[in-house]
Amino acid sequence: MRTNHLLIVLLLFSIKSISQKIDGTVMSGKFVLSNVEVINYDTKEFALTDADGNFSISAKKGDLLVFVSKNHELKQLPFNPTLLVNDKLIVKVTLVAEELNEIIITNTTAVTLKTNTKIEQIKRDEIKADREERKLKPLNVDDLSISKGLNVIRVVGFIVDKLKKEKEPTKRTVPEIAFYNLAKNSYDQNFYIKTLMLQPDQIELFLQFCDADPKSKTIAADQNTLSLMDFLFEKNTAFKNLNKVN
């Protein structure tokens, strides 16, 4: 009895380990694929799909089937008889996403004139000259024309105008800033109270005292922080001496 059970187990194991012939079809979306390499990775058996995408290969349960197509993702499928539909294996592969390496634009878009008409006109001339150069000319014939002649003349004229403008002396306009406003906006009240040791009610009078000095106009025009501070310290001494006299 034990011998019969052992024979049954061995028979079942041998059936599972025996390869079977598998028929299948390789598809991408709704289309069948030809010339797809079908490889049994474990047995190294090789097959190729026909014009209808069909193939036939031997495999047993657990064998790894590999499907290789140039324009599709690599497909790996561990074989299992449960995958068969009507005794046929349907394999679907995914198309490889292609990247655009280069985009060539052959048509030239129109150029719209903007504020600087000279620059934009130069662009128009360049486009026009490029189009003229692309035209085929008879071989061994020299028409003695200057390529992009108009463009060169216009560019030179533009550069000359620009150089003339650069040579013209520019007038430096310095906004007039009253010393009173400059000093008040440069330092807060704590500066006048803690640093210059002024009383709060003396700050306005002190700034007016400084503003009355003709030197304050030069300080205001230069707007130099160090010069302003030195001037305030200098006038602070004079302001306090004046108050002592009074």
DRENGUZA-236137 format. One record per residue: residue number from 0; residue in three letters; x, y, z of N, C-alpha, C in turn. Coordinates in nm, 3 decimals, always signed. Atoms other than C-alpha are relative to their C-alpha. Layout:
(NUM,"ALA",(X,Y,Z),(X,Y,Z),(X,Y,Z))
...
***
This chain:
(0,"MET",(+0.085,-0.121,+0.000),(+0.000,+0.000,+0.000),(+0.088,+0.126,+0.000))
(1,"ARG",(-0.091,-0.115,-0.007),(+0.284,+0.236,+0.088),(+0.073,+0.015,-0.131))
(2,"THR",(-0.067,-0.006,+0.130),(+0.451,+0.151,-0.239),(-0.087,+0.068,-0.103))
(3,"ASN",(+0.093,-0.063,+0.094),(+0.140,+0.255,-0.434),(-0.007,+0.152,+0.022))
(4,"HIS",(+0.002,-0.144,-0.030),(+0.125,+0.592,-0.255),(+0.127,+0.068,-0.049))
(5,"LEU",(-0.127,-0.056,+0.043),(+0.492,+0.650,-0.329),(+0.006,+0.015,-0.152))
(6,"LEU",(+0.002,-0.008,+0.146),(+0.441,+0.573,-0.695),(-0.088,+0.115,-0.049))
(7,"ILE",(+0.090,-0.109,+0.038),(+0.150,+0.819,-0.713),(+0.069,+0.136,+0.018))
(8,"VAL",(-0.071,-0.127,-0.027),(+0.362,+1.097,-0.554),(+0.106,+0.024,-0.105))
(9,"LEU",(-0.105,-0.013,+0.101),(+0.649,+1.030,-0.791),(-0.058,+0.033,-0.136))
(10,"LEU",(+0.064,-0.027,+0.128),(+0.411,+1.033,-1.087),(-0.046,+0.145,-0.010))
(11,"LEU",(+0.045,-0.140,+0.000),(+0.257,+1.366,-0.987),(+0.119,+0.096,-0.010))
(12,"PHE",(-0.119,-0.085,+0.004),(+0.604,+1.518,-0.931),(+0.061,+0.002,-0.139))
(13,"SER",(-0.058,+0.007,+0.134),(+0.725,+1.396,-1.267),(-0.087,+0.074,-0.101))
(14,"ILE",(+0.090,-0.072,+0.092),(+0.416,+1.540,-1.440),(+0.023,+0.151,+0.011))
(15,"LYS",(-0.021,-0.143,-0.022),(+0.476,+1.880,-1.280),(+0.135,+0.045,-0.054))
(16,"SER",(-0.133,-0.040,+0.042),(+0.843,+1.876,-1.376),(+0.020,-0.015,-0.150))
(17,"ILE",(-0.012,+0.018,+0.144),(+0.778,+1.783,-1.738),(-0.047,+0.127,-0.070))
(18,"SER",(+0.037,-0.119,+0.075),(+0.773,+2.077,-1.977),(-0.115,-0.030,-0.094))
(19,"GLN",(+0.109,+0.013,+0.095),(+0.468,+2.135,-2.194),(+0.014,+0.104,-0.109))
(20,"LYS",(-0.006,-0.094,+0.112),(+0.433,+2.304,-2.527),(-0.103,+0.109,+0.022))
(21,"ILE",(+0.089,-0.113,-0.025),(+0.285,+2.651,-2.487),(-0.016,+0.080,-0.129))
(22,"ASP",(+0.031,-0.089,+0.112),(+0.115,+2.846,-2.763),(-0.045,+0.133,+0.057))
(23,"GLY",(+0.038,-0.131,-0.052),(+0.078,+3.218,-2.715),(+0.006,+0.109,-0.106))
(24,"THR",(+0.001,-0.117,+0.088),(+0.040,+3.562,-2.870),(+0.051,+0.120,+0.078))
(25,"VAL",(-0.053,-0.123,-0.062),(+0.230,+3.883,-2.792),(-0.071,+0.119,-0.062))
(26,"MET",(+0.076,-0.116,+0.046),(+0.034,+4.207,-2.814),(+0.048,+0.127,+0.070))
(27,"SER",(-0.021,-0.132,-0.060),(+0.081,+4.579,-2.751),(-0.126,+0.080,-0.026))
(28,"GLY",(+0.132,-0.061,+0.020),(-0.255,+4.740,-2.691),(-0.090,-0.096,-0.076))
(29,"LYS",(+0.086,+0.084,+0.083),(-0.483,+4.604,-2.964),(+0.075,-0.062,-0.116))
(30,"PHE",(-0.077,+0.045,+0.115),(-0.198,+4.519,-3.203),(+0.089,-0.118,+0.037))
(31,"VAL",(-0.091,+0.113,-0.018),(-0.012,+4.190,-3.238),(+0.139,+0.041,-0.046))
(32,"LEU",(-0.138,-0.038,+0.029),(+0.366,+4.209,-3.252),(+0.077,-0.117,-0.061))
(33,"SER",(-0.084,+0.100,+0.065),(+0.593,+4.020,-3.487),(+0.146,+0.020,+0.041))
(34,"ASN",(-0.144,-0.005,-0.027),(+0.965,+3.940,-3.442),(+0.033,+0.032,+0.146))
(35,"VAL",(-0.029,-0.014,-0.143),(+0.940,+3.943,-3.061),(+0.075,-0.126,+0.045))
(36,"GLU",(-0.077,+0.114,-0.049),(+1.203,+3.719,-2.900),(-0.063,-0.053,+0.128))
(37,"VAL",(+0.057,+0.067,-0.118),(+1.053,+3.470,-2.654),(+0.104,-0.098,+0.050))
(38,"ILE",(-0.110,+0.079,-0.054),(+1.312,+3.311,-2.426),(-0.045,-0.065,+0.130))
(39,"ASN",(+0.016,+0.070,-0.127),(+1.274,+3.042,-2.161),(+0.133,+0.013,+0.073))
(40,"TYR",(-0.126,-0.030,-0.069),(+1.536,+3.169,-1.917),(+0.061,-0.123,+0.065))
(41,"ASP",(-0.049,+0.118,-0.072),(+1.561,+2.835,-1.737),(+0.055,-0.106,-0.095))
(42,"THR",(-0.045,+0.104,+0.094),(+1.595,+2.604,-2.042),(+0.080,+0.058,-0.115))
(43,"LYS",(-0.070,-0.070,+0.108),(+1.750,+2.866,-2.274),(-0.062,-0.025,-0.137))
(44,"GLU",(+0.069,+0.020,+0.128),(+1.495,+2.773,-2.541),(-0.042,+0.137,-0.054))
(45,"PHE",(+0.024,-0.130,+0.064),(+1.429,+3.048,-2.792),(-0.109,-0.016,-0.107))
(46,"ALA",(+0.103,-0.001,+0.103),(+1.131,+3.134,-3.013),(-0.019,+0.143,-0.048))
(47,"LEU",(+0.022,-0.131,+0.059),(+1.024,+3.424,-3.236),(-0.144,+0.008,-0.048))
(48,"THR",(+0.140,-0.012,+0.042),(+0.671,+3.554,-3.293),(-0.008,+0.021,-0.151))
(49,"ASP",(+0.019,-0.014,+0.144),(+0.535,+3.534,-3.648),(-0.074,+0.129,-0.032))
(50,"ALA",(+0.068,-0.123,+0.044),(+0.348,+3.799,-3.848),(-0.129,+0.026,+0.076))
(51,"ASP",(+0.124,-0.015,-0.077),(+0.035,+3.734,-3.639),(+0.027,+0.009,+0.150))
(52,"GLY",(-0.035,-0.012,-0.140),(+0.225,+3.766,-3.312),(+0.000,-0.130,+0.078))
(53,"ASN",(+0.009,+0.129,-0.066),(+0.203,+3.394,-3.237),(+0.138,-0.061,+0.022))
(54,"PHE",(-0.125,+0.071,-0.029),(+0.476,+3.183,-3.079),(-0.034,-0.134,+0.065))
(55,"SER",(+0.014,+0.130,-0.065),(+0.527,+2.832,-2.946),(+0.132,-0.033,+0.067))
(56,"ILE",(-0.122,+0.028,-0.076),(+0.774,+2.734,-2.674),(-0.032,-0.099,+0.111))
(57,"SER",(+0.017,+0.096,-0.108),(+0.824,+2.463,-2.414),(+0.030,+0.066,+0.133))
(58,"ALA",(-0.023,-0.054,-0.134),(+0.795,+2.550,-2.046),(-0.077,-0.083,+0.101))
(59,"LYS",(+0.070,+0.065,-0.110),(+0.696,+2.404,-1.714),(-0.030,+0.105,+0.106))
(60,"LYS",(+0.039,-0.094,-0.104),(+0.546,+2.568,-1.409),(+0.124,+0.053,+0.073))
(61,"GLY",(-0.112,-0.062,-0.069),(+0.791,+2.815,-1.257),(+0.109,+0.050,-0.090))
(62,"ASP",(-0.100,-0.050,+0.094),(+0.999,+2.869,-1.569),(-0.023,+0.149,-0.027))
(63,"LEU",(+0.010,-0.145,+0.027),(+1.076,+3.236,-1.636),(+0.004,+0.023,-0.150))
(64,"LEU",(+0.008,-0.035,+0.141),(+0.965,+3.350,-1.982),(+0.033,+0.148,-0.015))
(65,"VAL",(-0.044,-0.137,+0.023),(+1.130,+3.664,-2.113),(-0.037,+0.039,-0.143))
(66,"PHE",(+0.044,-0.049,+0.131),(+0.987,+3.871,-2.402),(+0.077,+0.127,-0.031))
(67,"VAL",(-0.089,-0.111,+0.037),(+1.225,+4.106,-2.582),(-0.044,+0.057,-0.133))
(68,"SER",(+0.037,-0.071,+0.122),(+1.115,+4.365,-2.837),(+0.073,+0.134,+0.000))
(69,"LYS",(-0.084,-0.120,+0.011),(+1.321,+4.661,-2.964),(-0.069,+0.125,+0.052))
(70,"ASN",(+0.070,-0.124,-0.034),(+1.055,+4.928,-2.911),(-0.093,-0.015,+0.119))
(71,"HIS",(+0.090,+0.025,-0.113),(+0.889,+4.780,-2.602),(+0.079,-0.035,+0.125))
(72,"GLU",(-0.063,+0.031,-0.127),(+0.965,+4.733,-2.236),(+0.024,-0.152,+0.011))
(73,"LEU",(-0.030,+0.141,-0.023),(+1.128,+4.403,-2.134),(-0.108,-0.061,+0.089))
(74,"LYS",(+0.107,+0.066,-0.074),(+0.860,+4.161,-2.014),(+0.052,-0.131,+0.059))
(75,"GLN",(-0.039,+0.124,-0.066),(+0.935,+3.887,-1.758),(-0.125,-0.063,+0.061))
(76,"LEU",(+0.124,+0.065,-0.043),(+0.662,+3.632,-1.683),(+0.029,-0.141,+0.051))
(77,"PRO",(-0.013,+0.137,-0.052),(+0.694,+3.329,-1.450),(-0.120,-0.082,-0.049))
(78,"PHE",(+0.109,+0.076,+0.061),(+0.492,+3.060,-1.627),(-0.078,-0.079,+0.105))
(79,"ASN",(+0.091,+0.078,-0.082),(+0.191,+2.908,-1.459),(-0.116,-0.044,-0.090))
(80,"PRO",(+0.108,+0.048,+0.087),(-0.066,+2.689,-1.636),(-0.131,+0.074,+0.020))
(81,"THR",(+0.124,-0.073,-0.024),(-0.341,+2.897,-1.474),(-0.009,+0.127,-0.083))
(82,"LEU",(+0.001,-0.120,+0.084),(-0.238,+3.187,-1.699),(-0.056,-0.026,-0.139))
(83,"LEU",(+0.050,+0.035,+0.133),(-0.359,+3.000,-2.007),(-0.148,+0.029,-0.011))
(84,"VAL",(+0.141,-0.026,+0.031),(-0.685,+3.117,-2.159),(-0.033,-0.075,-0.128))
(85,"ASN",(+0.031,+0.088,+0.114),(-0.837,+2.855,-2.386),(+0.128,-0.063,-0.055))
(86,"ASP",(-0.125,+0.067,+0.033),(-0.500,+2.677,-2.381),(+0.097,+0.092,-0.075))
(87,"LYS",(-0.089,-0.094,+0.068),(-0.326,+2.991,-2.501),(+0.044,+0.108,+0.098))
(88,"LEU",(-0.058,-0.103,-0.087),(-0.097,+3.242,-2.330),(+0.001,+0.134,-0.074))
(89,"ILE",(+0.005,-0.135,+0.058),(-0.173,+3.608,-2.406),(+0.093,+0.090,+0.080))
(90,"VAL",(-0.099,-0.085,-0.065),(+0.120,+3.836,-2.329),(-0.010,+0.142,-0.055))
(91,"LYS",(+0.009,-0.140,+0.042),(+0.089,+4.215,-2.336),(+0.125,+0.075,+0.046))
(92,"VAL",(-0.120,-0.078,-0.030),(+0.397,+4.439,-2.354),(-0.030,+0.148,-0.015))
(93,"THR",(+0.021,-0.146,-0.002),(+0.429,+4.814,-2.304),(+0.099,+0.070,-0.091))
(94,"LEU",(-0.085,-0.076,+0.092),(+0.564,+5.055,-2.564),(+0.095,+0.089,+0.080))
(95,"VAL",(-0.100,-0.085,-0.068),(+0.884,+5.235,-2.460),(-0.031,+0.146,-0.028))
(96,"ALA",(+0.024,-0.144,+0.016),(+0.830,+5.608,-2.399),(+0.125,+0.063,-0.060))
(97,"GLU",(-0.114,-0.060,+0.068),(+1.056,+5.792,-2.644),(+0.013,+0.145,+0.038))
(98,"GLU",(-0.028,-0.140,-0.031),(+1.222,+6.124,-2.558),(+0.038,+0.073,-0.128))
(99,"LEU",(-0.036,-0.083,+0.114),(+1.252,+6.405,-2.811),(+0.139,+0.057,+0.023))
(100,"ASN",(-0.138,-0.048,-0.015),(+1.625,+6.469,-2.856),(+0.021,+0.137,-0.062))
(101,"GLU",(-0.024,-0.126,+0.070),(+1.599,+6.762,-3.096),(-0.126,+0.043,-0.071))
(102,"ILE",(+0.114,-0.057,+0.072),(+1.332,+6.989,-3.238),(+0.054,+0.102,-0.098))
(103,"ILE",(-0.047,-0.091,+0.103),(+1.402,+7.162,-3.567),(-0.119,+0.080,-0.052))
(104,"ILE",(+0.107,-0.088,+0.047),(+1.185,+7.460,-3.658),(+0.044,+0.058,-0.133))
(105,"THR",(-0.039,-0.045,+0.134),(+1.192,+7.532,-4.029),(-0.067,+0.131,-0.039))
(106,"ASN",(+0.070,-0.123,+0.036),(+0.936,+7.809,-4.051),(+0.042,+0.114,+0.091))
(107,"THR",(-0.040,-0.117,-0.076),(+1.034,+8.158,-3.940),(-0.122,+0.082,+0.035))
(108,"THR",(+0.115,-0.078,-0.043),(+0.779,+8.345,-3.734),(+0.021,+0.148,-0.033))
(109,"ALA",(-0.006,-0.142,+0.033),(+0.695,+8.705,-3.813),(+0.056,+0.078,+0.118))
(110,"VAL",(-0.059,-0.084,-0.104),(+0.881,+8.974,-3.621),(-0.084,+0.127,+0.013))
(111,"THR",(+0.082,-0.117,-0.024),(+0.669,+9.244,-3.462),(+0.088,+0.113,+0.051))
(112,"LEU",(-0.078,-0.116,-0.043),(+0.822,+9.590,-3.428),(-0.043,+0.044,+0.138))
(113,"LYS",(+0.029,-0.045,-0.136),(+0.849,+9.703,-3.069),(+0.048,+0.143,+0.016))
(114,"THR",(-0.037,-0.139,-0.028),(+0.959,+10.022,-2.899),(+0.127,+0.041,-0.072))
(115,"ASN",(-0.126,-0.032,+0.065),(+1.318,+10.012,-3.029),(-0.007,-0.048,-0.145))
(116,"THR",(+0.022,+0.038,+0.140),(+1.244,+10.013,-3.403),(+0.129,-0.033,-0.072))
(117,"LYS",(-0.127,+0.027,+0.067),(+1.613,+10.013,-3.502),(+0.043,-0.144,+0.023))
(118,"ILE",(-0.038,+0.137,-0.031),(+1.686,+9.686,-3.322),(-0.091,-0.098,-0.072))
(119,"GLU",(+0.095,+0.091,+0.063),(+1.371,+9.523,-3.455),(+0.018,-0.002,-0.152))
(120,"GLN",(-0.022,-0.004,+0.144),(+1.443,+9.639,-3.810),(+0.124,-0.082,-0.037))
(121,"ILE",(-0.119,+0.082,+0.023),(+1.788,+9.479,-3.783),(-0.037,-0.147,+0.000))
(122,"LYS",(+0.045,+0.140,-0.004),(+1.617,+9.154,-3.689),(-0.070,-0.037,-0.130))
(123,"ARG",(+0.070,+0.025,+0.127),(+1.393,+9.183,-3.995),(+0.100,-0.019,-0.113))
(124,"ASP",(-0.100,+0.007,+0.107),(+1.695,+9.244,-4.217),(+0.078,-0.131,+0.006))
(125,"GLU",(-0.073,+0.126,-0.014),(+1.876,+8.942,-4.074),(-0.082,-0.116,-0.053))
(126,"ILE",(+0.088,+0.108,+0.049),(+1.578,+8.717,-4.144),(-0.009,+0.003,-0.151))
(127,"LYS",(+0.009,-0.014,+0.145),(+1.546,+8.856,-4.494),(+0.129,-0.046,-0.067))
(128,"ALA",(-0.128,+0.039,+0.058),(+1.918,+8.808,-4.560),(+0.020,-0.150,+0.006))
(129,"ASP",(-0.013,+0.145,-0.011),(+1.906,+8.450,-4.431),(-0.082,-0.070,-0.107))
(130,"ARG",(+0.085,+0.061,+0.103),(+1.620,+8.372,-4.667),(+0.065,+0.012,-0.137))
(131,"GLU",(-0.064,-0.020,+0.129),(+1.811,+8.519,-4.961),(+0.117,-0.096,-0.018))
(132,"GLU",(-0.115,+0.090,+0.009),(+2.117,+8.309,-4.878),(-0.042,-0.145,-0.025))
(133,"ARG",(+0.046,+0.137,+0.018),(+1.907,+7.992,-4.875),(-0.043,-0.029,-0.143))
(134,"LYS",(+0.040,+0.020,+0.139),(+1.801,+8.047,-5.236),(+0.117,-0.056,-0.080))
(135,"LEU",(-0.106,+0.060,+0.081),(+1.994,+7.835,-5.484),(+0.044,+0.096,-0.109))
(136,"LYS",(-0.057,-0.084,+0.104),(+2.230,+8.028,-5.714),(+0.068,-0.089,-0.104))
(137,"PRO",(-0.069,+0.080,+0.102),(+2.373,+7.901,-6.046),(+0.146,-0.020,+0.038))
(138,"LEU",(-0.139,+0.031,-0.033),(+2.709,+7.730,-6.002),(+0.095,+0.085,-0.084))
(139,"ASN",(-0.107,-0.074,+0.069),(+3.027,+7.925,-6.095),(-0.045,+0.137,-0.049))
(140,"VAL",(+0.047,-0.134,+0.040),(+2.832,+8.250,-6.122),(+0.011,+0.089,+0.122))
(141,"ASP",(-0.014,-0.096,-0.108),(+2.925,+8.547,-5.909),(-0.075,+0.126,-0.040))
(142,"ASP",(+0.082,-0.118,+0.034),(+2.661,+8.818,-5.908),(+0.055,+0.127,+0.063))
(143,"LEU",(-0.068,-0.117,-0.060),(+2.903,+9.052,-5.720),(-0.085,+0.072,+0.103))
(144,"SER",(+0.085,-0.061,-0.103),(+2.635,+9.113,-5.455),(+0.062,-0.022,+0.136))
(145,"ILE",(-0.053,+0.010,-0.136),(+2.727,+9.172,-5.092),(-0.107,-0.061,+0.088))
(146,"SER",(+0.097,+0.067,-0.084),(+2.556,+8.926,-4.866),(-0.029,+0.083,+0.124))
(147,"LYS",(+0.045,-0.075,-0.118),(+2.354,+9.100,-4.597),(+0.053,+0.143,-0.002))
(148,"GLY",(-0.054,-0.135,+0.008),(+2.473,+9.438,-4.725),(-0.083,+0.101,+0.074))
(149,"LEU",(+0.089,-0.095,-0.065),(+2.170,+9.628,-4.606),(+0.007,-0.016,+0.151))
(150,"ASN",(-0.007,+0.025,-0.144),(+2.194,+9.465,-4.267),(+0.125,+0.060,+0.060))
(151,"VAL",(-0.126,-0.054,-0.050),(+2.560,+9.564,-4.225),(-0.006,+0.152,+0.010))
(152,"ILE",(+0.011,-0.147,+0.000),(+2.489,+9.927,-4.318),(-0.086,+0.047,+0.117))
(153,"ARG",(+0.089,-0.043,-0.108),(+2.203,+9.947,-4.072),(+0.063,-0.023,+0.137))
(154,"VAL",(-0.067,+0.027,-0.127),(+2.406,+9.787,-3.792),(+0.106,+0.104,+0.028))
(155,"VAL",(-0.105,-0.101,-0.017),(+2.699,+10.025,-3.850),(-0.061,+0.135,+0.038))
(156,"GLY",(+0.066,-0.126,-0.032),(+2.463,+10.321,-3.848),(-0.051,+0.005,+0.142))
(157,"PHE",(+0.052,+0.008,-0.137),(+2.306,+10.205,-3.525),(+0.113,+0.017,+0.102))
(158,"ILE",(-0.115,-0.008,-0.092),(+2.650,+10.164,-3.359),(+0.055,+0.142,+0.005))
(159,"VAL",(-0.050,-0.138,+0.005),(+2.762,+10.510,-3.476),(-0.089,+0.092,+0.083))
(160,"ASP",(+0.093,-0.082,-0.079),(+2.447,+10.669,-3.330),(+0.020,-0.023,+0.148))
(161,"LYS",(-0.017,+0.032,-0.142),(+2.505,+10.488,-3.002),(+0.128,+0.061,+0.056))
(162,"LEU",(-0.128,-0.057,-0.044),(+2.870,+10.601,-2.983),(-0.012,+0.152,+0.017))
(163,"LYS",(+0.018,-0.145,-0.011),(+2.766,+10.962,-3.046),(-0.070,+0.036,+0.130))
(164,"LYS",(+0.074,-0.029,-0.122),(+2.520,+10.946,-2.760),(+0.086,-0.022,+0.123))
(165,"GLU",(-0.085,+0.026,-0.115),(+2.782,+10.796,-2.529),(+0.103,+0.111,+0.020))
(166,"LYS",(-0.098,-0.107,-0.010),(+3.026,+11.080,-2.607),(-0.060,+0.129,+0.052))
(167,"GLU",(+0.064,-0.123,-0.047),(+2.772,+11.347,-2.522),(+0.009,+0.007,+0.152))
(168,"PRO",(-0.012,-0.012,-0.146),(+2.837,+11.480,-2.170),(-0.136,-0.010,+0.067))
(169,"THR",(+0.126,+0.016,-0.073),(+2.570,+11.378,-1.926),(+0.001,+0.094,+0.120))
(170,"LYS",(+0.014,-0.093,-0.111),(+2.447,+11.629,-1.675),(-0.047,-0.078,+0.123))
(171,"ARG",(+0.037,+0.069,-0.124),(+2.440,+11.496,-1.325),(-0.092,+0.089,+0.081))
(172,"THR",(+0.098,-0.077,-0.077),(+2.130,+11.614,-1.147),(-0.008,-0.061,+0.139))
(173,"VAL",(+0.006,+0.045,-0.138),(+2.151,+11.585,-0.773),(-0.120,+0.065,+0.067))
(174,"PRO",(+0.118,-0.058,-0.063),(+1.822,+11.628,-0.594),(+0.039,+0.079,+0.124))
(175,"GLU",(-0.029,-0.085,-0.115),(+1.831,+11.905,-0.341),(-0.071,-0.057,+0.123))
(176,"ILE",(+0.056,+0.054,-0.123),(+1.783,+11.760,+0.006),(+0.038,+0.094,+0.113))
(177,"ALA",(-0.027,-0.092,-0.111),(+1.751,+11.993,+0.300),(+0.072,-0.076,+0.110))
(178,"PHE",(-0.079,+0.063,-0.105),(+1.998,+11.921,+0.576),(-0.089,-0.044,+0.116))
(179,"TYR",(+0.091,+0.029,-0.112),(+1.720,+11.929,+0.833),(-0.065,-0.138,-0.018))
(180,"ASN",(+0.067,+0.128,+0.026),(+1.535,+11.638,+0.668),(+0.099,-0.116,-0.002))
(181,"LEU",(-0.101,+0.105,+0.007),(+1.855,+11.443,+0.603),(+0.042,-0.044,+0.140))
(182,"ALA",(-0.046,+0.032,-0.135),(+1.971,+11.462,+0.964),(-0.111,-0.069,+0.081))
(183,"LYS",(+0.111,+0.055,-0.078),(+1.627,+11.383,+1.104),(-0.033,-0.142,-0.044))
(184,"ASN",(+0.033,+0.133,+0.052),(+1.573,+11.082,+0.878),(+0.114,-0.099,+0.017))
(185,"SER",(-0.116,+0.089,-0.012),(+1.926,+10.944,+0.923),(+0.014,-0.058,+0.140))
(186,"TYR",(-0.017,+0.045,-0.138),(+1.915,+10.916,+1.303),(-0.131,+0.019,+0.076))
(187,"ASP",(+0.124,-0.009,-0.078),(+1.632,+10.847,+1.543),(+0.022,+0.087,+0.123))
(188,"GLN",(-0.004,-0.090,-0.115),(+1.552,+11.036,+1.858),(+0.100,-0.047,+0.105))
(189,"ASN",(-0.095,+0.052,-0.101),(+1.765,+10.805,+2.075),(+0.143,+0.048,-0.028))
(190,"PHE",(-0.134,-0.046,+0.034),(+2.078,+10.916,+1.887),(+0.025,+0.139,+0.057))
(191,"TYR",(-0.017,-0.138,-0.046),(+2.020,+11.280,+1.974),(-0.004,+0.010,+0.152))
(192,"ILE",(+0.014,-0.008,-0.145),(+1.922,+11.207,+2.334),(+0.116,-0.070,+0.070))
(193,"LYS",(-0.100,+0.080,-0.070),(+2.170,+10.930,+2.433),(+0.143,+0.028,-0.048))
(194,"THR",(-0.135,-0.020,+0.054),(+2.464,+11.004,+2.200),(+0.044,+0.146,+0.010))
(195,"LEU",(-0.036,-0.142,-0.005),(+2.455,+11.382,+2.168),(-0.039,+0.066,+0.130))
(196,"MET",(+0.037,-0.050,-0.134),(+2.310,+11.421,+2.520),(-0.086,+0.125,-0.009))
(197,"LEU",(+0.092,-0.113,+0.012),(+2.036,+11.660,+2.409),(-0.132,-0.033,+0.069))
(198,"GLN",(+0.132,+0.017,-0.056),(+1.705,+11.712,+2.578),(-0.101,-0.014,-0.116))
(199,"PRO",(+0.097,+0.018,+0.108),(+1.399,+11.607,+2.374),(-0.049,+0.131,-0.060))
(200,"ASP",(+0.049,-0.127,+0.052),(+1.283,+11.966,+2.349),(+0.111,+0.082,-0.068))
(201,"GLN",(-0.110,-0.072,+0.063),(+1.630,+12.073,+2.223),(+0.032,-0.052,-0.142))
(202,"ILE",(-0.037,+0.063,+0.127),(+1.641,+11.842,+1.916),(-0.037,+0.088,-0.119))
(203,"GLU",(+0.044,-0.083,+0.112),(+1.437,+12.063,+1.683),(+0.086,+0.127,-0.012))
(204,"LEU",(-0.079,-0.123,+0.000),(+1.629,+12.375,+1.785),(+0.143,-0.029,-0.046))
(205,"PHE",(-0.135,+0.038,+0.040),(+1.961,+12.191,+1.739),(+0.009,-0.021,-0.151))
(206,"LEU",(-0.001,+0.024,+0.144),(+1.872,+12.080,+1.385),(-0.012,+0.131,-0.078))
(207,"GLN",(+0.009,-0.131,+0.066),(+1.773,+12.433,+1.293),(+0.131,+0.076,+0.011))
(208,"PHE",(-0.130,-0.062,-0.020),(+2.101,+12.555,+1.437),(+0.101,-0.054,-0.101))
(209,"CYS",(-0.091,+0.062,+0.098),(+2.291,+12.307,+1.216),(-0.033,+0.043,-0.141))
(210,"ASP",(+0.045,-0.034,+0.136),(+2.084,+12.394,+0.911),(+0.038,+0.142,-0.037))
(211,"ALA",(-0.037,-0.139,+0.027),(+2.175,+12.760,+0.948),(+0.145,+0.014,-0.043))
(212,"ASP",(-0.140,-0.003,+0.041),(+2.543,+12.677,+0.890),(+0.009,-0.028,-0.150))
(213,"PRO",(-0.012,+0.021,+0.145),(+2.631,+12.711,+0.515),(+0.062,-0.137,-0.034))
(214,"LYS",(-0.063,+0.129,+0.026),(+2.837,+12.392,+0.546),(-0.104,-0.113,-0.009))
(215,"SER",(+0.103,+0.104,-0.001),(+2.513,+12.198,+0.598),(-0.048,-0.031,-0.141))
(216,"LYS",(+0.043,+0.024,+0.138),(+2.425,+12.242,+0.227),(+0.094,-0.098,-0.070))
(217,"THR",(-0.097,+0.094,+0.059),(+2.746,+12.065,+0.129),(-0.019,-0.140,+0.056))
(218,"ILE",(+0.024,+0.130,-0.064),(+2.676,+11.786,+0.379),(-0.123,-0.066,-0.060))
(219,"ALA",(+0.125,+0.053,+0.055),(+2.324,+11.748,+0.244),(+0.019,-0.048,-0.144))
(220,"ALA",(-0.022,+0.037,+0.140),(+2.447,+11.734,-0.118),(+0.081,-0.129,-0.011))
(221,"ASP",(-0.084,+0.119,+0.006),(+2.714,+11.470,-0.048),(-0.069,-0.123,+0.056))
(222,"GLN",(+0.072,+0.111,-0.064),(+2.490,+11.253,+0.171),(+0.098,-0.108,+0.047))
(223,"ASN",(-0.100,+0.092,-0.053),(+2.798,+11.097,+0.330),(-0.026,-0.019,+0.149))
(224,"THR",(+0.037,+0.027,-0.139),(+2.719,+10.926,+0.660),(+0.105,+0.047,+0.099))
(225,"LEU",(-0.106,-0.041,-0.091),(+3.057,+10.988,+0.819),(+0.011,+0.152,+0.011))
(226,"SER",(-0.007,-0.147,-0.001),(+3.065,+11.353,+0.715),(-0.116,+0.058,+0.079))
(227,"LEU",(+0.118,-0.048,-0.073),(+2.714,+11.398,+0.851),(+0.019,-0.015,+0.150))
(228,"MET",(-0.018,+0.023,-0.143),(+2.803,+11.245,+1.187),(+0.106,+0.094,+0.058))
(229,"ASP",(-0.104,-0.092,-0.048),(+3.123,+11.450,+1.223),(-0.055,+0.141,+0.014))
(230,"PHE",(+0.058,-0.135,-0.003),(+2.930,+11.766,+1.142),(-0.094,+0.015,+0.118))
(231,"LEU",(+0.094,-0.007,-0.112),(+2.663,+11.684,+1.402),(+0.073,+0.009,+0.133))
(232,"PHE",(-0.079,-0.009,-0.123),(+2.924,+11.623,+1.672),(+0.065,+0.138,+0.016))
(233,"GLU",(-0.062,-0.131,-0.002),(+3.101,+11.946,+1.579),(-0.100,+0.108,+0.039))
(234,"LYS",(+0.103,-0.102,-0.030),(+2.780,+12.150,+1.587),(-0.058,-0.022,+0.139))
(235,"ASN",(+0.053,+0.028,-0.134),(+2.670,+11.976,+1.908),(+0.084,+0.070,+0.106))
(236,"THR",(-0.089,-0.070,-0.093),(+2.975,+12.115,+2.088),(-0.027,+0.150,+0.000))
(237,"ALA",(+0.026,-0.144,+0.011),(+2.907,+12.463,+1.955),(-0.137,+0.035,+0.057))
(238,"PHE",(+0.137,-0.024,-0.050),(+2.536,+12.433,+2.041),(-0.002,+0.002,+0.152))
(239,"LYS",(-0.003,+0.004,-0.147),(+2.609,+12.337,+2.402),(+0.076,+0.118,+0.057))
(240,"ASN",(-0.072,-0.119,-0.048),(+2.867,+12.615,+2.442),(-0.085,+0.125,-0.008))
(241,"LEU",(+0.090,-0.114,+0.013),(+2.612,+12.861,+2.314),(-0.104,+0.003,+0.109))
(242,"ASN",(+0.100,+0.006,-0.107),(+2.358,+12.741,+2.568),(+0.061,+0.037,+0.137))
(243,"LYS",(-0.066,-0.037,-0.126),(+2.613,+12.780,+2.851),(+0.013,+0.150,+0.011))
(244,"VAL",(-0.014,-0.148,-0.001),(+2.672,+13.141,+2.752),(-0.132,+0.065,+0.033))
(245,"ASN",(+0.133,-0.054,-0.024),(+2.302,+13.204,+2.749),(-0.046,-0.034,+0.142))
***
